Structures are given as C-alpha cells and as structure tokens.
C-alpha cells in the first residue's frame, strides 16, 4: 500500500481548562508548520470552571516522515497568548501503537485507520506528557484539561510538494533538538525515572587524545553562499586553478577543523568510591565535564559562540539541571512566543 502523506486532524472541543478569562484557541505544529483555529465557543459551564469550548475545526497537514512530532497546543487569546495545555505524539504511533499517548480510554479506531477520542493535555512544563512511570491515561500534577480529536494519517493523491525551504545546518539542528525535547517530556520526571533504574556506575580518569572535530556544515550557511559571495572575485580569475584556490581559501575561513590534542575528565564516583545512579553519573561525566569542556574547545571563537547558542536551544538548554555545566560557558537561546497566524485549513 502507498505510504501516508497527509494528516487530517479534527479538533472538536476542549474542556477542563483551569484558568478563567482565557478565550482559548488551538495551534497545531509539525515540522515548522503551525496552523491555528479561531477562538472556541463556550457551550457548557463557566470560564475557568472546566467549561467546554467547541471548535469543530479541521486541519490538513502534508507530512510523510513518521518521526515527525505532532504538537497540539491550547492558548489563551487574552494577554500574551499564554499556553494553557499541550499534547504530543510522534506520528509513527498513529500506525504502530495509537494508544501510546496521553488519552482517556478507550480510543476508537475506525476501519480507515483513523483514531478518535479524548486526549489529555499536559501543562507548560510537559509534566506527565511522556508515557513512562505514569501510564497513557495519567498525568499527575501536569493535567491541564482535555481535547476531543480525530486523527487520520492517510495517503492522498497530491500534486508534487513545493521545493523545501532552504535551511542551514544550524536551523536543522534546532528543529531536531526541539522535537527531541517534546518526546522526552518533563526533564525532571525523566531524571527521576533514570535515577530509579537499578544501575550504579563509576569511572576513573577519562582522557580523549588527538580528536578532530569537523564543523564545516555548521558555518557554511546555505549551499551556494560562498559562490555568491565570491562571484565578482571569481570572475576576475584568469585560470581555473586560481579560481579553485580562491574558493578553497574562502571556504577554509569558515569551515576549519578543530583539533583537540588532550581532553581530560576527572573520575566520577560517590565519596566512598562506590557507584552513582544513572542521573548523577551522567551529570558528573557528561554535563559537568565533557560537554562544557568540548564546547569550549570546539566553539571558542565569536562565530562559534553565536552558533552554539542556537544549538543549545534544544533539549540540553531546556533543562536547568542537566545543562548547568553547559550554561557556565555559553548563553542558551530562548524560544520565541510569536505564533504565525495561518489559516487552519490548508495543505502544506
């Protein structure tokens, strides 16, 4: 059978929102695309008392990658579009395991492969959003309401997609790390889960010697930028060898390879020399030592400092605990609040 390439999502209603005076609307995000609904209509109860807001909105998203993270958010239209609740799902689970998400059982699965039901919203910190210690129908303190939806990832005869937007390596890394952060959910809960594993680890001194790190793709920008920058100079070159040397010299200015001769890490163990739980071990070895020291070696220039700020907008920088070692040397970038005002019904 043909592989799915179109996601049809219908948002019926949202209820259980805890804040009053919200006038909510919904935003659906996937791979850089954001579609939003109009403000819902209150049909039952009062604002802030769990009343039901009806949307009855359908959205179409052109998406074929099963690793795409679907991110459904409910915002308050009052003030600065405050996040009221959110729901996360990796698209592959719509086919392989539809109930691997936060939902009120049972979900209804139709013969065409669509699923429908009531899905639980987690809070702004993603508490309870991941299916780990808490099951698929529990959110604990993170419960922030629920949303009725129907999702159908299907194949449709669509015209060829438009050419993808040009993106630098840094932009692609930022998108990737953003999706990873959503999959992980609450970092505090992840740390707790890792700490509970029956593992105790320790290590002696660790040494990395003669390590070469190629960072070419991070700083060359878009494909063809160097050629455009050198257009006039290349036109004046009389020979092919001169043109090649000029291009290579300019490329070398922004695509150097960083060589680390020696990088030493201190031993990681409990005070009595015994092992540590997995979270404490990762903190001591990776986030307190390897990550900050390696980043300082690789990205020690002004250009590197700007670039690493974008990279750290991903999962590490979103955790005040796990990124504390990284934050000592670099400033992480924040996540913007602006939401694109796009028609909710579109094929992109």
Buried (B, 14 or more C-beta within 10 A) or exposed (E): EEEBBBBBBBBBBBBBBBBEEBEBBBBBBBBEBBBBBEBBEBEEBEBEEBBBBBBEBEBBBBBBEBEBBBBBBBBBBBEEBBBBBBBBBBBBBBEEEBBBBBBEEEBEBEEEBBBBBBBBBBBEBBBBBBBBEBEBBEBEEBBBBBBBBBBBBBEEEEEEEEEEEEEBBBBEBBBBBBBBBBBBBBBBBBBEBBBEEEEBBBBEEBEBEEBEEEBEBBBBBEEEEBEEEBEEEBEEBEEEEEBEEBBEEBBEEBBBEBEBEEBEBEEBBBEEEEBBBBBBBBBBBBBBBBBBBBBBBBBEEEBBBBBBBBBBBBBBBBBEEBBEBBBEBBEBBEEEEEBEEBEBEEEB
